Amino acid sequence: MSTDADRRIYSDTLAGYVTYFSPTEHRFGLRTSDGREYTVHLARNVVSRVVRNLGDPYRDTTGQTRDMLGSGRFLFAYGIFYEWPGGNRFEAKEITFPEESRGHYVFEHPKWWVQQAAAIADFYLRGQFPDGKYDWRNYRTHLTLDGAHLPEHAGDNVRQETDTISRLVYGLSTAYLLTGEDRFLDAAESGTEYLRQYMRVDDKQDGIVYWYHGMDITPTGRRKVFASEFGDDFDAIPMYEQIYALAGPTQTYRVTGDPRILEDIDRTVALFQRYFRDEERGGFFSHIDPINLSPCDDALGRNRSRKNWNSIGDHAPAYLINAYLATGREDFAALLEETADTIVAKFPDEPDSPFVQERFHEDWTPDRTWGWQQDRAVVGHNLKIAWNLTRIRALHDKPEYGELARRIGEIMPPVGSDQQRGGWYDVVERRPDPDSGIHRLVWHDRKAWWQQEQAILAYLILAGTCQDPESLRLAREAAAYYNAFFLDHQDGGVYFNVLAGGVPYLVGTERFKGSHSMAGYHALELCYLAAAYTGLLISHEPLTLHFRPRPGDLPNRELRVAPDLLPAGSVELTRVWVEGRPHHHFDAKELTVRLPESDVPLRVRVELEPVQMRLRIRGEFDGGTAHVRCAGAVDGTELEKFRRVLGEVMAAGPRRVEFHLGEITEMCRPAVNELLVQRTKAGLDVDFVVVGSVPPEVRDALLATDAFLLEGEED
């Protein structure tokens, strides 16, 4: 008989795919991401739910749990492990389903990330500006779990940091791009003005702009802080702070075209070129001293003559890609190519390590003794390289970019992810432990929100550009973990960190929703690009974006509306509205809009679609009449899209539904049956009418149901 010392009881999470379900034995098989098999026993009191979005009600599925355990379905099971000599048992207490039905993940609905973006942006607006006035003098770096400011006496809370303001401005501008809600852009523009007025140094003599580390707000006035006072960069001017100072203004520039912002971008880049660039060996130094503006000054200590991931790799995602998208300028394109070339040439470290090298001396020899980093890898930086090289390859089609991105995507899961529970780790040892072969975790097994973002975006863009099912699987697993465990449905926003099993970690600064490290940037960047990649590259759905430029500020009144760096010819601009009215002066292939003359900003809404789109379907309303317009094939692959749009149309309660099917090439029998089901539910007082010419085989199939009118026929 075993003793207490022989037995072990602990709670944990399993993530994987159902392999079988035995209703009589109340158990099912689960295969994890790396192929391990578990038997999951259902507790008598097991509960289940479907992953819900911010702002949505709880979605209980406890009564349908057993019906939902279909083979191949992905889920999270939280429960109790019982272990004893010669045996073990895992008993599930909670099951979370990321799929509404098998193969249909909730976060691939075209409105999912847009809704999430609005909820997160509103959380930060409520927290920073509870009175609804976007006065950035009242902005504070720290926000509590529920979005409140810390008391003014709480020490460093009086410090406003340039980068955190800029990151929030980025998030608000991004929320406007997705939603068109004026409050987000109004706040972003006022934040950009605040940065320009209080955090910017306009050095006209040298033709450069640089940015203060921050500013202290006290009852007696303001004190600007020139050099960084953050621990890793103390008394230096770090490159990444100057880079991220541009993030928010640049995204605002994408929306508004304000030429003053573009001048700030140009002159900050001039700072990079003049003082941070290594003209002899290439690349950019990570720090310069605040007195001589030299990267080689002894005062820099451990940051003297150093280069790192941030000084090379952060240009592209923080500001440079967005600056290029807004302008199409060749100098921005050239700098993107230079940074990508440097990453490909200097950062990979195989066969010594599957992780890239992140810190370097002046001559590009690796620095494996620096501060906290030592010989350690930040998992998210590896994923960030895969993501951004794939983006840049759309502009500069160099095979080596794609090869390194794909290689990182292949080797990261077993060394950087949690293949039992799901999610991605933080910092690991770059070299495996000689005894176990494991890349040990440096501090903890917690998972940060921003590392999940890098995984989702890296694998989404790899899946969409390489048509790689393995990358799509990994993207879905990462998005499922993030949406299941990081969304705070009680207080709003997203959590900083969760424990390995997905439970929020709410200790120290990691309990905050606003801090030196967190300000709405990554969460809203994820919403925007996940919506773009999922819709335009994977599920083939339209993407709607919003802009508010003053036409005269744009060269030739031409607005560039490309959503991201995507493969050439993969996306086209299909519809444009200016001030709510259809506008037809646009170039569908170049993704540009020629705006009318105006002295005031104009609201511009655009709709982009994948060029290779098998089914185009949209619902429009004209009073009580709904128009369903279809083009392409309604087959088994596109059936779910057809059902979703039709369901949304019928939920609005139209009195008449007109189907425009002249461009339909195929309609499968389940699609006809879906129309019949909706016709029955609508009742006899709602007309279903087929308008215009219809392919004969489709016309015959519909008429055979005796449920439709042809335009001009009587019932």
Secondary structure, 3 states (H helix, E strand, C coil): CCCHHHCEEEEEEEEEEEEEEECCCCEEEEECCCCCEEEEEEEEEEEEEECCCCCCCCCECHHHCHHHCCCCCEEEEEEEEEEECCEEEEEEEEEEECEEECCEEHHHCCCHHHHHHHHHHHHHHHHHCCCCCCCHHHCCCCECCCCCECCCCCHHHHEEEHHHHHHHHHHHHHHHHHHCCHHHHHHHHHHHHHHHHHHEEEECCCCEEEECCEEEEECCEEEEECCCCCHHHCCCEEHHHHHHHCHHHHHHHHHHCCHHHHHHHHHHHHHHHHHHECCCCCCECCEECCCCCCCCCHHHHHHCCEEEHHHHHCHHHHHHHHHHHHHCCHHHHHHHHHHHHHHHHHCCCCCCCCCCCCEEECCCCECCCCCCCCCEEEHHHHHHHHHHHHHHHCCCCCHHHHHHHHHHHHHHHHHHECCCCCCECCEEECCCCCCCCCCCECCCCCEEHHHHHHHHHHHHHHHHHHCCHHHHHHHHHHHHHHHHHCECCCCCCECCEECCCCCECCCHHHHCCECCCCCCHHHHHHHHHHHHHHHHHHCCCCEEEEECCCHHHCHHHEEECCCCCCCCCCEEEEEEEECCEECCCEECCCCEEECCCCCCCCCEEEEEEECCCCEEEEEEEECCEEEEEEEEEECCCCHHHHHHHHHHHHHCCCCEEEEEEEEEEEECHHHHHHHHHHHHHHCCCCEEEEECCCCHHHHHHHHCCCCCEECCCCC
